Amino acid sequence: MPKMTPGTLLRSRPKPRARWLVPAALIFLSLVPIIAGATRLTELSGGQITPDNARFFDSPTPVLIHIPTVTVYLVLGAFQFMPSLRRGKPGRLSWHKVAGRILVPTGLLAALSGLWMAVFYDLPPLDGPLLLILRLVFGSAMVAFIVLGFIAVKRGNYVRHSQWMSRAYAIGIAQGTIVVVTIPWILLVGPVDELTRALLIGASWVISLAVAEYFIYRRAQGPARSSRPAVQPVQAH
């Protein structure tokens, strides 16, 4: 086993700036749905009805639930990926656990209200049946992942809990990924039609989940890599 020196320990720890890269990137992606939601709430409070927002005035409760819960879920959830916040003092709840008790209900409300709007609101322009199906599939998956994560933590399986919650958050944050995927397409190809819009939004969900699965795999491989000897012993002949 290689000798651990103070210098080695310092090098093995992530730098303070590196610890903030993941939550900072997630919050940056969250700005898109947060700004869009704030704009929608401003329209509702202003009382000016247009063809684009008439469905929200007809039934405002779901959107008034959806926007605040999505905002809390995305921003607060971004900090759950900081290892330093997972550790709490003996006898006290960690920040991670306290935030988790907020994230479970807000995540469920965000997903369920989104499903309600997808089913009962009139489809806006460029939103066809395929996009509706995709929203129902991924919205339902988000609800299922949060429930499975809650069940896992109640059973003391923290690894499974982290995996399911990461997948749920990946579906939520895909609203920001949509811009990253759609803008290059518009710049290189041109405006989207109904089918292209559905495929691009579907691709955004798939990409977000693929990234989540990559980090889940990396975390799972971490203990296995650290348990391997750095130098293979030389056998005597």
PyMOL commands that set and color helices and strands:
alter all, ss='L'
color gray80, all
select helices_A, chain A and resi 6-12+16-19+21-46+54-58+60-81+83-85+95-120+129-154+158-188+194-227
alter helices_A, ss='H'
color red, helices_A
deselect
rebuild
show_as cartoon
